[in-house]
Amino acid sequence: MSQDLIALSAVEAVGLLRRGDITPLDLIDAAEARTETVDGAINALPIRCFDQAREAAALLDPATARRKAGWLAGLPIAVKDLSDVEGVRTTMGGSPIFKDRIATGSSYEVRNLLANGALPVAKATSPEFGFNATTYSQLFGYTRNPWNTALSTAGSSGGSAAALATGEVWLATGSDLGASIRAPAAFCGVVGLRPGPGLVPRGPATYSSTLLPVNGPMARSVADVALMLDAMVGHQPGDPLSFPPAVPSYQTGLDQDPAQLRVGVSTDLGITHCDSEIAGLIRNAGRIFEGMGAAVDEGCPDFTGAIEIFHTIRGTGHIAGMGKLVESHRDQLTPEILWSVETARKHDADAIATAERERSALYARVAAFFEAYDLLICPSTVVPPFPVDWTTVREHEGHVFERYIDWIAITFAITLTGCPAISVPCGFTAEGMPVGVQIVGRPRGEHALLKAAAAFERAAALGRLTPIDPRQG
């Protein structure tokens, strides 16, 4: 019974909950048993709150849960350890500074999930403060890729991606500034959506007006991501960017093929290098769209300057968010955090102003692109999964990445646009590791993007890739 429940999609599990065929306690027990079985091999859910979830389940009204549209009806989820769940330990991604911190309230997106019947059962690993694009922390060590435990999950939502891939939970929260939902989803063979800023509320936050970081859903299919998005959206007044959803449900129409799409394809956005095998799979994704009746061209907006723009604007946020901790707890912070803040402090006002002007010009070029195209597709990562103890990728196929996060330029360039982007599995490397295609939609076009992603998922015909048992390298 437990193994059968783990294999369910989130949509299937919620359907059974609404009909009363199973109970939240059945799913909590199944999730706990699965976590005990597999997490020792991957280290994705070190902070667990199954008993608290059982207490919360006892307070749910099953009849109300079954009636309410979008309600998760008592579905267990994991919450990334950068967000708070009231009464549960939150270490900000395994930071020794916060190793004993118990949250006194829940983060905004968690409040929405709780109101929609979610039952958090664990906190998922992240690098400290989400700074790295790999998942390692001083408190919890390395999180390992279930497809090959010698390899990385990427980051920073690596724990969420790994927990989903192994069936520890059905849904998990992620957050994404540069790649942190999309890269782990790609490395672990699951689906992750970076919505546009404000659709999913963020905070309470020290630096609440920035447009770069967002929260978003992660799951094992596009339909499950849409279900979780419905449960995450909703205006929270404490987030100045937050706004109500544009549609009653992001799940509607996912089973219908969209009208003829106009799709641009790029393997590198003109700014980075892409692994040759991944590039081939992205071109094949373009052919899959052609098979769906789409008009597909090679091409993308002009992303000139995106790497420098991102580093400058990201640096301003790092000073705002981390500057005081650098001054008070320097000896307890990672070298990457110290480097990021100290480098950012070298930017003068003119450099920051120039980056903002250039970002506006970049957005204008992207907006013009989407007057002619419905979607842009490109890789979710430009390298395949690498050894778990790497903190960055310095070189690949002769290309040198200048700074420690430049290997994720393919995603952080999209972050600058504010456009929604989803990573969907599109194939495997010769070594058997999953590859994700990054599908980018128009600004505030999450619903249309999800419909297109669901149609691609069907056409790609990879079947259900997960959950899997962890595989030794």
C-alpha positions as CSV (number, residue, x, y, z in Angstrom):
1,M,0.0,0.0,0.0
2,S,2.7,2.5,1.0
3,Q,4.7,1.9,-2.2
4,D,1.5,2.2,-4.3
5,L,0.8,5.6,-2.7
6,I,4.3,6.9,-3.3
7,A,3.9,6.1,-7.0
8,L,0.8,8.3,-7.4
9,S,1.0,11.7,-9.0
10,A,0.0,14.6,-6.8
11,V,-3.2,15.0,-8.9
12,E,-4.1,11.4,-8.4
13,A,-3.4,11.5,-4.7
14,V,-5.5,14.6,-4.2
15,G,-8.3,13.0,-6.2
16,L,-8.3,10.0,-3.8
17,L,-8.3,12.4,-0.8
18,R,-11.2,14.3,-2.1
19,R,-13.2,11.1,-2.8
20,G,-12.3,9.9,0.7
21,D,-10.6,6.7,-0.7
22,I,-7.5,7.5,1.4
23,T,-6.7,9.9,4.2
24,P,-4.0,12.4,4.8
25,L,-2.6,10.0,7.5
26,D,-2.2,7.3,4.9
27,L,0.0,9.6,2.8
28,I,1.9,10.9,5.8
29,D,2.7,7.4,6.8
30,A,3.8,6.5,3.2
31,A,6.0,9.6,3.0
32,E,7.6,8.9,6.3
33,A,8.3,5.2,5.4
34,R,9.8,6.2,2.0
35,T,11.9,8.9,3.6
36,E,13.3,6.5,6.1
37,T,14.1,4.1,3.3
38,V,15.8,6.3,0.7
39,D,16.9,9.6,2.3
40,G,20.1,8.1,3.8
41,A,21.4,7.7,0.2
42,I,20.5,11.2,-1.0
43,N,20.3,13.5,2.1
44,A,17.4,15.6,0.9
45,L,15.1,16.0,3.9
46,P,17.2,16.3,7.1
47,I,14.6,18.3,9.1
48,R,11.3,16.3,9.5
49,C,8.0,17.2,11.1
50,F,5.8,14.2,10.4
51,D,4.2,14.3,13.9
52,Q,3.3,18.0,13.5
53,A,1.8,17.1,10.1
54,R,-0.4,14.4,11.7
55,E,-1.6,16.9,14.3
56,A,-2.5,19.3,11.5
57,A,-4.2,16.5,9.5
58,A,-6.5,15.9,12.5
59,L,-7.8,19.5,12.1
60,L,-8.7,19.2,8.4
61,D,-12.4,19.0,7.6
62,P,-12.5,16.2,4.9
63,A,-15.8,17.4,3.5
64,T,-14.6,21.0,3.1
65,A,-11.3,19.8,1.6
66,R,-13.1,17.7,-1.0
67,R,-15.4,20.6,-2.1
68,K,-12.9,23.5,-2.4
69,A,-11.3,24.0,-5.8
70,G,-7.5,24.0,-5.8
71,W,-7.4,22.6,-2.3
72,L,-4.7,20.1,-1.6
73,A,-6.9,18.2,0.8
74,G,-4.2,17.1,3.2
75,L,-1.4,16.3,0.7
76,P,2.0,16.1,2.4
77,I,4.7,18.4,0.9
78,A,8.3,19.4,1.5
79,V,9.3,23.0,2.1
80,K,12.7,24.3,1.1
81,D,14.8,25.3,4.1
82,L,14.9,28.9,3.1
83,S,11.2,29.3,4.0
84,D,9.6,29.2,7.4
85,V,7.0,26.7,8.6
86,E,5.7,27.8,12.0
87,G,7.0,25.7,14.8
88,V,9.6,23.9,12.6
89,R,13.4,24.3,12.5
90,T,14.6,26.6,9.7
91,T,18.4,26.9,9.3
92,M,18.4,29.1,6.2
93,G,19.9,26.3,4.1
94,G,22.1,24.7,6.7
95,S,23.8,27.8,8.1
96,P,25.5,27.3,11.5
97,I,24.3,30.8,12.4
98,F,20.7,29.6,12.4
99,K,21.3,25.9,13.4
100,D,18.8,26.1,16.3
101,R,16.3,28.5,14.9
102,I,12.6,27.5,15.3
103,A,10.2,29.5,13.0
104,T,7.6,31.6,14.9
105,G,5.5,32.1,11.8
106,S,5.2,30.7,8.3
107,S,6.5,32.4,5.1
108,Y,3.9,33.9,2.8
109,E,3.8,31.1,0.2
110,V,3.7,28.5,3.0
111,R,0.7,30.4,4.5
112,N,-1.1,30.0,1.1
113,L,-0.2,26.4,0.9
114,L,-1.4,25.7,4.4
115,A,-4.7,27.5,3.7
116,N,-5.1,25.2,0.7
117,G,-4.7,22.0,2.7
118,A,-1.0,21.3,2.4
119,L,0.7,19.4,5.2
120,P,4.4,20.1,5.4
121,V,6.3,17.0,6.6
122,A,9.9,18.0,6.1
123,K,12.3,20.8,5.2
124,A,14.4,20.2,2.1
125,T,18.1,21.0,1.8
126,S,19.5,24.1,0.2
127,P,23.0,25.6,0.1
128,E,23.4,28.3,2.8
129,F,21.1,31.2,2.1
130,G,20.6,29.7,-1.4
131,F,23.9,31.2,-2.6
132,N,25.3,28.3,-4.6
133,A,23.9,26.5,-7.7
134,T,24.9,23.3,-5.9
135,T,23.3,21.8,-2.8
136,Y,25.9,21.6,0.1
137,S,25.9,23.2,3.5
138,Q,28.1,23.3,6.6
139,L,25.3,21.7,8.7
140,F,24.0,19.0,6.4
141,G,26.7,18.3,3.9
142,Y,26.0,17.2,0.3
143,T,22.7,16.3,-1.2
144,R,23.1,13.6,-3.9
145,N,21.4,13.0,-7.2
146,P,19.1,10.0,-7.1
147,W,20.0,9.0,-10.7
148,N,23.7,8.7,-9.7
149,T,24.5,9.4,-6.0
150,A,28.1,10.3,-7.0
151,L,26.7,13.4,-8.8
152,S,25.2,16.7,-7.9
153,T,21.5,17.8,-7.8
154,A,22.5,21.3,-8.7
155,G,20.9,24.0,-6.6
156,S,19.7,25.7,-4.7
157,S,16.5,23.7,-4.5
158,G,18.4,20.4,-4.7
159,G,16.7,18.8,-1.7
160,S,13.3,19.5,-3.2
161,A,14.2,18.0,-6.5
162,A,15.9,14.9,-5.1
163,A,13.0,14.3,-2.6
164,L,10.5,14.4,-5.5
165,A,12.6,12.2,-7.7
166,T,12.7,9.5,-5.1
167,G,9.1,9.7,-4.1
168,E,9.6,11.1,-0.5
169,V,6.9,13.7,-1.2
170,W,4.5,14.5,-4.1
171,L,5.1,18.3,-4.2
172,A,7.9,20.5,-2.9
173,T,8.5,24.3,-2.8
174,G,11.4,25.8,-4.5
175,S,12.9,29.3,-4.8
176,D,14.8,30.6,-7.8
177,L,17.0,33.7,-8.3
178,G,19.5,32.5,-10.9
179,A,18.7,28.8,-11.6
180,S,17.5,27.4,-8.3
181,I,14.3,25.7,-9.4
182,R,15.2,25.0,-13.0
183,A,18.7,23.5,-12.7
184,P,17.8,21.0,-9.9
185,A,14.6,20.0,-11.8
186,A,16.7,19.3,-14.9
187,F,19.4,17.4,-13.0
188,C,16.9,15.2,-11.2
189,G,14.4,14.5,-14.0
190,V,11.5,16.4,-12.4
191,V,9.5,19.6,-13.3
192,G,10.0,23.0,-11.9
193,L,8.3,26.4,-12.6
194,R,9.9,29.8,-12.0
195,P,6.8,32.1,-12.2
196,G,7.1,35.7,-12.8
197,P,7.8,38.0,-9.9
198,G,4.8,38.5,-7.6
199,L,2.5,35.7,-8.6
200,V,3.7,33.5,-5.7
201,P,4.2,35.8,-2.7
202,R,7.7,36.0,-1.2
203,G,8.7,37.0,2.3
204,P,8.7,38.3,4.9
205,A,12.0,39.5,3.4
206,T,14.7,42.0,4.2
207,Y,14.8,43.1,0.6
208,S,11.2,42.8,-0.6
209,S,11.3,45.0,-3.7
210,T,13.8,43.0,-5.8
211,L,12.5,41.4,-9.0
212,L,15.1,38.6,-9.1
213,P,14.1,36.0,-6.5
214,V,10.8,34.2,-6.7
215,N,9.2,31.2,-5.1
216,G,7.6,28.4,-7.2
217,P,6.3,24.9,-7.4
218,M,8.3,21.7,-8.1
219,A,6.7,18.3,-8.9
220,R,7.0,15.2,-11.0
221,S,4.8,16.4,-13.9
222,V,3.5,19.6,-15.4
223,A,0.0,18.8,-14.1
224,D,1.3,18.4,-10.6
225,V,3.2,21.7,-10.9
226,A,-0.1,23.5,-12.0
227,L,-1.9,21.9,-9.0
228,M,0.7,23.3,-6.6
229,L,0.8,26.7,-8.3
230,D,-3.0,27.0,-7.6
231,A,-2.3,26.3,-4.0
232,M,0.7,28.8,-3.8
233,V,-0.7,31.9,-5.5
234,G,-2.7,34.6,-3.7
235,H,-2.0,38.1,-2.7
236,Q,-0.2,38.7,0.6
237,P,-0.1,42.4,1.6
238,G,3.3,42.1,3.2
239,D,4.9,41.4,-0.2
240,P,4.8,44.7,-2.3
241,L,5.1,42.8,-5.5
242,S,2.3,40.3,-4.7
243,F,-0.9,40.2,-6.8
244,P,-3.9,37.9,-7.3
245,P,-3.7,35.2,-9.9
246,A,-5.0,36.1,-13.4
247,V,-7.0,32.9,-13.9
248,P,-9.3,30.8,-11.6
249,S,-7.1,27.7,-11.9
250,Y,-3.8,27.0,-13.7
251,Q,-4.9,23.4,-14.1
252,T,-7.6,24.2,-16.7
253,G,-6.9,23.2,-20.3
254,L,-3.7,21.2,-19.7
255,D,-5.1,18.2,-21.5
256,Q,-5.8,20.2,-24.7
257,D,-3.1,20.9,-27.3
258,P,-2.6,24.6,-27.8
259,A,-3.2,26.3,-31.1
260,Q,-0.3,26.6,-33.5
261,L,2.7,27.9,-31.5
262,R,5.5,30.1,-32.7
263,V,8.7,28.9,-31.0
264,G,12.2,30.2,-31.0
265,V,15.1,27.8,-30.2
266,S,18.5,28.6,-28.9
267,T,21.1,26.3,-27.3
268,D,23.2,29.1,-25.7
269,L,21.2,32.5,-25.9
270,G,24.3,33.8,-27.6
271,I,26.1,34.3,-24.3
272,T,27.4,31.0,-23.0
273,H,28.6,27.5,-24.0
274,C,26.4,24.5,-24.2
275,D,27.4,20.8,-23.8
276,S,27.2,19.3,-27.3
277,E,25.0,16.4,-26.1
278,I,22.6,18.7,-24.4
279,A,22.5,21.0,-27.4
280,G,21.4,18.0,-29.5
281,L,18.6,17.2,-27.1
282,I,17.4,20.9,-27.2
283,R,17.3,20.9,-31.0
284,N,15.3,17.6,-30.8
285,A,12.9,19.4,-28.4
286,G,12.4,21.9,-31.2
287,R,11.6,19.1,-33.6
288,I,9.1,17.8,-31.0
289,F,7.4,21.1,-31.1
290,E,7.4,21.0,-34.9
291,G,5.7,17.6,-34.7
292,M,3.0,19.3,-32.6
293,G,2.4,21.7,-35.4
294,A,4.4,24.6,-34.1
295,A,6.4,27.0,-36.3
296,V,9.9,26.7,-35.0
297,D,12.9,28.9,-35.8
298,E,16.4,29.0,-34.5
299,G,16.8,32.3,-32.7
300,C,16.3,34.3,-29.5
301,P,16.3,37.8,-28.2
302,D,19.6,39.7,-28.1
303,F,20.9,38.9,-24.6
304,T,24.1,41.0,-25.0
305,G,25.4,42.1,-21.7
306,A,23.1,39.8,-19.6
307,I,25.9,38.2,-17.6
308,E,27.3,41.6,-16.4
309,I,23.9,43.0,-15.8
310,F,22.9,40.1,-13.7
311,H,26.1,40.1,-11.6
312,T,25.7,43.8,-10.8
313,I,22.0,43.7,-9.9
314,R,22.3,40.5,-8.0
315,G,25.2,42.1,-6.0
316,T,23.0,44.9,-4.8
317,G,20.6,42.4,-3.4
318,H,23.4,40.5,-1.7
319,I,24.5,43.6,0.1
320,A,20.9,44.3,1.2
321,G,20.3,40.8,2.3
322,M,23.6,39.6,3.6
323,G,25.7,42.7,4.3
324,K,24.9,42.8,8.0
325,L,25.6,39.1,8.5
326,V,29.0,39.5,6.8
327,E,29.8,42.1,9.4
328,S,28.6,40.2,12.4
329,H,29.2,36.5,11.4
330,R,32.0,36.6,8.9
331,D,33.7,33.5,10.2
332,Q,30.5,31.4,9.9
333,L,29.8,32.2,6.2
334,T,30.9,30.4,3.1
335,P,33.6,31.8,0.8
336,E,31.1,32.2,-2.0
337,I,28.9,34.5,0.2
338,L,31.9,36.6,1.3
339,W,33.1,36.9,-2.3
340,S,29.6,37.9,-3.6
341,V,29.1,40.6,-1.0
342,E,32.7,42.0,-1.2
343,T,32.6,42.0,-5.0
344,A,29.3,43.8,-5.0
345,R,30.6,46.5,-2.7
346,K,33.1,47.4,-5.4
347,H,30.3,48.5,-7.8
348,D,29.8,52.2,-7.7
349,A,26.5,54.0,-8.3
350,D,27.2,54.5,-12.0
351,A,27.7,50.8,-12.5
352,I,24.4,50.0,-10.8
353,A,22.6,52.6,-12.8
354,T,24.1,51.3,-16.0
355,A,23.1,47.8,-15.2
356,E,19.5,48.9,-14.6
357,R,19.4,50.9,-17.9
358,E,20.8,47.9,-19.8
359,R,18.3,45.6,-18.1
360,S,15.5,47.8,-19.3
361,A,16.9,47.7,-22.8
362,L,17.1,43.9,-22.6
363,Y,13.5,43.6,-21.5
364,A,12.4,45.8,-24.5
365,R,14.2,43.3,-26.8
366,V,12.5,40.4,-25.1
367,A,9.1,42.0,-25.3
368,A,9.7,42.6,-29.0
369,F,10.6,39.0,-29.4
370,F,7.4,37.8,-27.8
371,E,5.4,40.0,-30.3
372,A,6.5,37.5,-32.9
373,Y,6.8,34.3,-30.8
374,D,4.8,32.5,-28.2
375,L,7.7,30.6,-26.6
376,L,11.5,30.5,-26.3
377,I,13.1,27.2,-25.6
378,C,16.7,26.7,-24.5
379,P,18.6,24.4,-22.1
380,S,17.8,24.3,-18.4
381,T,21.5,23.7,-17.8
382,V,24.4,23.8,-20.2
383,V,26.3,21.0,-18.5
384,P,25.3,17.5,-17.4
385,P,25.3,16.6,-13.7
386,F,28.9,16.8,-12.3
387,P,30.6,15.3,-9.2
388,V,28.7,16.0,-6.0
389,D,31.6,17.7,-4.3
390,W,32.0,20.3,-7.0
391,T,30.8,23.8,-5.9
392,T,31.0,25.1,-9.4
393,V,31.9,24.3,-13.0
394,R,35.0,26.0,-14.1
395,E,35.5,24.6,-17.6
396,H,33.5,22.4,-20.0
397,E,34.5,21.2,-23.5
398,G,37.2,23.8,-23.6
399,H,35.0,26.7,-22.5
400,V,36.1,28.5,-19.3
401,F,33.3,30.0,-17.1
402,E,34.7,33.2,-15.6
403,R,32.9,33.3,-12.3
404,Y,31.6,30.6,-10.0
405,I,27.9,30.9,-11.1
406,D,28.5,31.7,-14.8
407,W,27.7,28.1,-15.7
408,I,24.1,29.0,-15.0
409,A,24.0,32.0,-17.3
410,I,21.4,30.2,-19.5
411,T,18.9,30.5,-16.6
412,F,19.9,33.8,-14.9
413,A,19.7,35.6,-18.2
414,I,16.0,34.5,-18.3
415,T,15.6,35.7,-14.7
416,L,16.4,39.2,-15.8
417,T,13.4,39.2,-18.2
418,G,10.8,38.5,-15.5
419,C,9.3,36.0,-17.9
420,P,7.9,32.7,-16.5
421,A,10.1,29.7,-17.3
422,I,9.6,25.9,-16.7
423,S,12.1,23.1,-16.8
424,V,10.6,19.9,-18.3
425,P,12.5,16.6,-18.9
426,C,13.4,16.2,-22.6
427,G,15.7,13.2,-22.7
428,F,18.9,11.6,-21.3
429,T,22.6,11.8,-21.8
430,A,24.5,8.7,-22.9
431,E,25.4,8.2,-19.3
432,G,21.7,8.0,-18.4
433,M,21.3,11.4,-16.7
434,P,18.2,13.4,-17.3
435,V,18.2,16.6,-19.3
436,G,15.7,19.4,-19.0
437,V,14.5,21.9,-21.6
438,Q,13.7,25.4,-20.4
439,I,10.5,26.7,-21.9
440,V,10.1,30.4,-21.5
441,G,6.7,32.2,-21.9
442,R,5.5,35.7,-22.3
443,P,5.5,38.0,-19.2
444,R,2.7,37.0,-16.9
445,G,1.9,34.1,-19.3
446,E,2.1,31.3,-16.8
447,H,-1.2,29.7,-17.8
448,A,-0.3,29.6,-21.5
449,L,3.2,28.4,-20.6
450,L,1.8,25.5,-18.5
451,K,-0.5,24.4,-21.4
452,A,2.4,24.4,-23.8
453,A,4.7,22.5,-21.4
454,A,2.0,19.9,-20.8
455,A,1.6,19.4,-24.5
456,F,5.4,19.0,-24.9
457,E,5.5,16.6,-22.0
458,R,2.9,14.4,-23.8
459,A,4.6,14.7,-27.2
460,A,8.0,13.9,-25.8
461,A,6.5,10.6,-24.6
462,L,9.2,9.9,-22.0
463,G,6.5,8.5,-19.6
464,R,6.7,8.7,-15.9
465,L,10.4,9.0,-15.1
466,T,10.1,9.1,-11.3
467,P,9.9,8.1,-8.5
468,I,13.1,6.0,-8.6
469,D,15.2,4.3,-6.0
470,P,18.6,6.1,-5.5
471,R,21.3,4.6,-7.8
472,Q,24.9,4.4,-6.7
473,G,27.5,6.0,-8.9
